[in-house]
Amino acid sequence: MGGFTINGCGATDKFTPIKSLGTFSCPGCGNVAEFTLDEVKRKIKVFYIPTATLSIKYAIMCKRCERGRFIEEHEKNGILNGTMIVEATKDGIEVKSKGSASPGVRRFTEHSQSTGTSVTAASSAASSPTCPDCGCELQEGAMFCWKCGCNLSERAAAEEAPSPRTCPDCGCELQETAMFCWKCGCNLSERAAAEEAPSPRTCPDCGCELTEDALFCLQCGCNLSERTAAQEAPSPRTCPDCGCELTEDAMFCLQCGCNLSERAAAEEAPSPRTCPDCGCELAEDALFCLQCGCNLSERTAAEEAPSPRTCPDCGCELAEDALFCLQCGKKLSPDLTSPVDDSPSDQQAEEADSTAEEKPPVRMQNEQKLLPDTDFSAIPRKKFCPKCNMFYVKTKVSCTVCGGELTLA
């Protein structure tokens, strides 16, 4: 099996299955796989093209590992005629006569289709025992592990021993014949009887406890047999348009004529993709709308992008780490989500009004004193406080002296 090739010329084997022989445990790969009877033709290759046939042989092949053994012409005929059978033993695949007590004539010899090499299959050795702690391979009948010293007999006895009995309340370990827990006093017999007892039957309407053979509730008169039958009965089929009750095999509604098969198919079909601008129906892989030209990929990216941060006063777009608004000068809180409330309270405003005449105004940066003869047309548009007559830049919101609201000059 295999053949050879030199500079595109040589010989190759072509395998053609003739008959399936069943499933066996392959002694070559160790897997349970299907075996077939194959016809093996050795052909001459000229520039890698098979041409004339040199010889024809027959082999039993494993479909998993593609290994097998050649058989004689009479063995092939016996397998096809049914006078010989193929069996799998620990020594390999054997061919023997039907009804024969002795094994077949030949020992299994493996051949590889890919390499052409052949090896004799050794008898499959039983799996050796291993240590449960370190996994080291042990000899048969070993009592201790030679590597870690594990006591194999004690380990096997511990694994086979049943789990100890415990108290259901405190979890304390108990003797097998104990009637009460020695730690918490739990009555084990009563607890076991209560767990094994079925739950009592109750009325579905009022919840009253009933006997097992009761047909009516003694408290509310509920008909238990009818209620049970109604609960077990399937819900009737109805028309999705008019709600009329239908038979199970109805194709149309007898009252409104609804086509039930088309309606069911329409409900199961996925909703079509539509343009977000004009609502036109689109193909699943469309990138632009054929009606309005909407760029669907850009629209999807814009919808998935997070909304920008804006100033809560003027609505100006802000950077994520901004502490002040560049448009109105509003101071933002450290959490970068809400503005700082710097407006004075009513009490502070009254105190500022009462002391505004006594206390001279404090000169602040970007402030100007309003003189009586000031020409407003010559002054750039700024904000001023009507109470304190103080000028501020137009981005200022409130007066720093009295806390009053500023107006445009």
HELIX and SHEET records of a PDB file:
HELIX    1   1 GLU A   73  ASN A   81  1                                   9    
HELIX    2   2 LEU A  152  GLU A  160  1                                   9    
HELIX    3   3 LEU A  188  GLU A  196  1                                   9    
HELIX    4   4 LEU A  224  GLU A  232  1                                   9    
HELIX    5   5 LEU A  260  GLU A  268  1                                   9    
HELIX    6   6 LEU A  296  GLU A  304  1                                   9    
HELIX    7   7 ASP A  346  ALA A  356  1                                  11    
HELIX    8   8 PHE A  376  ALA A  378  5                                   3    
SHEET    1   A 7 PHE A   4  ILE A   6  0                                        
SHEET    2   A 7 CYS A   9  SER A  25 -1                                        
SHEET    3   A 7 VAL A  32  VAL A  46 -1                                        
SHEET    4   A 7 ILE A  49  CYS A  62 -1                                        
SHEET    5   A 7 ARG A  67  ILE A  71 -1                                        
SHEET    6   A 7 THR A 109  SER A 112 -1                                        
SHEET    7   A 7 SER A 118  THR A 120 -1                                        
SHEET    1   B 2 MET A  84  THR A  89  0                                        
SHEET    2   B 2 GLY A  92  SER A  97 -1                                        
SHEET    1   C 2 ARG A 165  THR A 166  0                                        
SHEET    2   C 2 GLU A 173  LEU A 174 -1                                        
SHEET    1   D 2 ARG A 201  THR A 202  0                                        
SHEET    2   D 2 GLU A 209  LEU A 210 -1                                        
SHEET    1   E 2 ARG A 237  THR A 238  0                                        
SHEET    2   E 2 GLU A 245  LEU A 246 -1                                        
SHEET    1   F 2 ARG A 273  THR A 274  0                                        
SHEET    2   F 2 GLU A 281  LEU A 282 -1                                        
SHEET    1   G 2 ARG A 309  THR A 310  0                                        
SHEET    2   G 2 GLU A 317  LEU A 318 -1                                        
SHEET    1   H 4 GLN A 368  LYS A 369  0                                        
SHEET    2   H 4 MET A 390  TYR A 392 -1                                        
SHEET    3   H 4 LYS A 383  CYS A 385 -1                                        
SHEET    4   H 4 THR A 407  LEU A 408 -1                                        
END                                                                             
